[in-house]
Amino acid sequence: MKKVFIVSLGLFSLAQASLSFADNANGKNLYTQRCSMCHGTDIKGTGPLAHKSTPPTPDLTTATFKQRLHDYPGVIVSSIILRPNGDLIPRTLRENGVKVAPHAWSVKDFRDLNQYMIGVISNNR
């Protein structure tokens, strides 16, 4: 009976883990459509609008940002939700005639985008 319980618990854990994996394709799609115009495809602040905002778009692959991400893993998602720079993003888009369709963010979207960005950031050394 004990072995059955342990095996069942293990299978339940595996099933639960596979449900929580982020969808990298969704994360990349969200990033490409909503973030790359400023942050660039490489997340280094190289997009066409990167230097059209004040302050300019930061390079998120720097050691400083990597440390911030390590110290505060939710920094990417909180930046999207809380917009610490106020209306910087919508104002930059508006001033440059860029229209981005509204998006009803889901928890899954945030998880997917966060995981995608962390992957790109960690691959930039």
N, C-alpha and C positions, 0 to 999 in steps of 0.2 A: 504494500500500500504506500509506503514511504517513497519508493522508487517511482511509482506512478505519479505521485504528487510532485516530485522534483522534476520529472520529465515534462509534466503538464505545465508547471511553472516556467520551465525553460522555453517551451514552445510559445506560451503566452507572451513571454518577454521578447522573443524574436518577432512575433507578429506585431507587437506594439512598437518595437523599434523600426520595423519596415514601414509602418504607417507614419512615423514621424520624420522620415528622411525628406529633406527638401527636394523640390523639383528644380534641378539646375536649368532646364530649358525654360521654364516659366521665369525663373530669376533673371536669366540672361535676356529674355524678351522684355521684361519690365525695365531692366537697366537700359537696354538699347533704346527703347521708346521714351523713357522718362528721365534718364540721367545722363546718358552719353553726350548729349548736345553741349553740356558744360564740362562734365568730368572726363570725356573722351572714352574711346573704347578700351584704353589701357588704365583707366581710373587715375591718371596722372594730371588731371586738370588740363587736358589738351584738346577739348572739344571746341567747336567753332564759336561758342559763346563764353568760353572760359575767361577771357580777358575783357568781357563786356559787362562785367558786374563789379561792384565795389563792396567788399573786397573781391579780388579775382578768385576763381575756383581753385581750391587747394589740391595739391597732389596727395592722394590718399595712400600712396605706396611708400611714403617716407618713414623713416625709423620713428619719428615723433608720433605720427598717426598710428603706426603699428603698436607702439607702446600704449597709446590711448585706447585702442581697440582691445588690447590685452587687459588693461586696467578696468575698462568699462565695455564689456562685450555688446551692450545694447546701444552703443553710440550711433550706429548707422540707422537703426530703426527709430530711435528717439529723434534724430535729426530730421527724419521725414515727417514724423508726427508732430513734434514740437516746434519745428522751424525756428531754431534759436536766432536766426538772422532776420526774423520778421517776414516781410513780404519780398525779400531779396529775389527768390526764385520766380514768383509770378511777375514781379516787376521787370526783371531781366528778360523774361520771355516776351512780355507785352511790349517793352521798348524795342525789341528786335523783331517784332512781327511773327513770333513763333507761337503757334497754337498747339497745345497739347490737350487732347480730349480728357474730360474728367474721368476719374477712375475710382470705383468703390473698392478701396483696399480691404482685403481680407487678412486674417492672421496668417493664412497660408502664403499669401503674396509677400507679406513682410518677411516671413521665414525664408522663402525662396530667394528673394532679393538679397537678404542679409547673407545667406550661405553662398550665393553666387559671388557677391562682392568680396567676401572674406577669401574665397578661393583665388580670385584674381589678385587680390592684395598680397596674399601669402606666396603666390608664385612669382611676384616681382621682388627680386632681391637686390 
